[in-house]
């Protein structure tokens, strides 16, 4: 199936890979049996390469529900998105829903609609949760945010349905438990922080600390021994350079604008690490 240019991320996600895409595309192996993405996030890499067989996963249940709703109920989702208002009062009312009793009774379509609405209208389009797992980004006040991106939703739905794409909501290591030789994995974990101030509570509750980074490296070693190819992105910190020193490391520059200190925003060194030529 030819690549569909309309298939694109439906959410703006922290650490999105659009600006690194030219380098990532160059490094993706020419052949592989199955594609795995255990930290799928906004799906920029998935939607760029559009594999026919894939396992995608994320620990964030709200995000994975949104993928599933786009796959199964795209038209109902589009209709619900049309009901939202771009006002501060309405925004904070919708944002507060997950702090109230009865939130779990909301339909999957309503929950997915809420995630997309908040993402399109919040400040910087930054999906962020606090330590209780509640969405906490303020209202953006944008003039005409594209809340209803029906073309993208329909294109993504079609892609997810016409191909063999499994959508999981579990830990990254469990997401690859059935992997076999010849598969290819792209890992985009929460990055090792460049400085203490750059580390903020992001995609999901629970930090991804140094111990987790080392655990992920150990998983990469096991995959390598199995004949599985992996590509991993991370920040170019001394920890990451040290624990992945046995693999091929490509340095890339990326513009990052999410540091709480404005002086530290801008171009940073990131790395793409792989175990194949």
C-alpha positions, 0 to 999 in steps of 0.5 A: 500500500502506498504511503498516505500523506494525510496520515499524520499525528492527531495530537501535539506530544511532548518530545514529538519527532517531526524535526528529527524525522529526516535523520530517523528515516535515513536510519530506519532499516530497509527490511524488517518483519514487524514494527514495534513502538513501545512509547508511541506518544503522538505517533510521528514515526509510525505515521511517517513510515506507515508499516503494514504490521505493527505493535504500538504501545503507550503507558498513558491510558487516555492516549491509547483510548484515543487511538482506539476510538479513532480506529473504531469510532472516527465519525462519532468522535468527529461529531463530538469534537464539533460540540466544544467551545474555545473559551477559558471557562469551558476549557477549565470545566472540561479540564477538571472532569478527571478530578470529579466523581463519575469521570470513569463513567464517561464514554470512550468517545467523550474521553478521546474527544476531551483529550483532543480538545484539551490538546488543541486549545491548551497553552503550547499544545503541551500534554502534561499531567501532575503527580495525580495523573490529572491534565494540568496545562492552562488555557491557550487563548488561541484565536482559531485552534483546529479542534476538529481535524476530520481529515486527519482522523479519518485518514488515521482510522483508515490506516489503523483498520487496513493494516495489522496494527495492535494497540496496547496499553502496558509497560514498554517491556511487556509490549515487546514480549512476543517479539521475534528475530527480524523485527524492528523496534523504535524506542522513544522513552522519556528522555534523561534530563539534561538538567534538573529543571528540564525534568517535568512530570510529563506523559504519565505518572511516575518518573523515568529515572536513571534506573529505568534508563538502565533497565531499558538498555538491558532490554535493548541488549536482550533484543540485540542478542535475539536478532532484533534491530532497535533504534532509540532516541534520547538526550545526549547526556553522559549517562546515555552515552555511557550505557549505550557506548557499545552501539552506533550513536548518531548526534542530532540537534533538536529545538526544544521549547519546554524547559521551564527556564526560557534561557535554556530553551533552544537547540540541544544535542540528542542522540539516535542509537542503533545496533545495526549498520 
